[in-house]
Amino acid sequence: MKKLIFILSFVVAATSLYAQPFVKGTNVLSAGVGLGSSLGSFSRSSQTPALSLSFEKGVWDIGGPGVISLGAYAGRKSYKYSTSGYEEKWGYTIIGVRSAYHYNGIQNDKFDVYGGVMLSYNILNYTFKDNSGNNINGGGHYGSGTGFSLYAGGRYFFSSNFAAFAELGYGVSYLTLGLAYKF
C-alpha cells in the first residue's frame, strides 16, 4: 500500500509541475496527425493520414512578452485511386523552415501560444499504372515547388516536458493534433 501511495504521489507531482514559458534556448520536438488537407481532394480514393514532425528552438528575445523561434518541418500525405483499369497514386512530402512568435503574456505557464510562417519545398510524387503494371504516362514529380504558409497553434503542458498541441495552418493539413516534448 505504501508503494502504491508513493507511486501515485510521484505521478501527481510530475503531472502538476508547471512548464516554463517558451524562452530563448527552449527546444521543442513535435509529432502530429493532420485533419483535412489542401493537398489534393480525391473523394473516391483511399488516403493515409497527414503525418508531421517539427523541431523549433527559441532564438530571439524581442523585448516584450515573447520569443521568436526558428525550426524545421517535415510532413507526408498520400492518396491512391483505383478502378478496374488503372491505379493512380499521389504522394506529398513537405520539407520546410519555419519561424514563430511565442506569446509569453499569458499568466498560466502551462500554455504556449504561437503563430508563424513557413517556407517549404513541396514534393509531389505521382504514378499512373494500368492493370498490367505498365506505367502509361511516366508519372514523376510534376507539381513540385516552393510554398509559403501561415500557421497558429497552442500547446498545453501537462508536465514540465510533455504537451498536447493543436495547430491550424496550410502545411500538410489544415488542423494538426499531436504531442510535443520540450528539452
URWOMO-V461917 format. One record per backbone hydrogen bond with DSSP energy under -1.0 kcal/mol. CO is the residue of the C=O (numbers start at 1). NH is the residue of the N-H. If there is no record, write none. Layout:
co=CO nh=NH
co=CO nh=NH
//
This chain:
co=1 nh=5
co=2 nh=6
co=3 nh=7
co=4 nh=8
co=5 nh=9
co=6 nh=10
co=7 nh=11
co=8 nh=12
co=9 nh=13
co=10 nh=14
co=11 nh=15
co=12 nh=16
co=23 nh=26
co=26 nh=58
co=27 nh=183
co=28 nh=56
co=29 nh=181
co=30 nh=54
co=31 nh=179
co=32 nh=52
co=33 nh=177
co=35 nh=175
co=38 nh=40
co=41 nh=43
co=42 nh=45
co=46 nh=80
co=50 nh=34
co=51 nh=76
co=52 nh=32
co=53 nh=74
co=54 nh=30
co=55 nh=72
co=56 nh=28
co=57 nh=70
co=58 nh=25
co=60 nh=68
co=64 nh=66
co=65 nh=104
co=66 nh=62
co=67 nh=102
co=68 nh=59
co=68 nh=60
co=69 nh=100
co=70 nh=57
co=71 nh=98
co=72 nh=55
co=73 nh=96
co=74 nh=53
co=75 nh=94
co=76 nh=51
co=77 nh=92
co=78 nh=48
co=79 nh=90
co=80 nh=46
co=81 nh=88
co=85 nh=131
co=86 nh=83
co=87 nh=129
co=88 nh=81
co=89 nh=127
co=90 nh=79
co=91 nh=125
co=92 nh=77
co=93 nh=123
co=94 nh=75
co=95 nh=121
co=96 nh=73
co=97 nh=119
co=98 nh=71
co=99 nh=117
co=100 nh=69
co=101 nh=115
co=102 nh=67
co=108 nh=111
co=110 nh=157
co=112 nh=155
co=113 nh=103
co=114 nh=153
co=115 nh=101
co=116 nh=151
co=117 nh=99
co=118 nh=149
co=119 nh=97
co=120 nh=147
co=121 nh=95
co=122 nh=145
co=123 nh=93
co=125 nh=91
co=126 nh=140
co=127 nh=89
co=129 nh=87
co=130 nh=133
co=134 nh=130
co=134 nh=136
co=140 nh=126
co=141 nh=144
co=145 nh=122
co=147 nh=120
co=149 nh=118
co=151 nh=116
co=152 nh=168
co=153 nh=114
co=154 nh=166
co=155 nh=112
co=156 nh=164
co=161 nh=182
co=162 nh=158
co=162 nh=159
co=163 nh=180
co=164 nh=156
co=165 nh=178
co=166 nh=154
co=167 nh=176
co=168 nh=152
co=173 nh=171
co=174 nh=169
co=175 nh=35
co=176 nh=167
co=177 nh=33
co=178 nh=165
co=179 nh=31
co=180 nh=163
co=181 nh=29
//
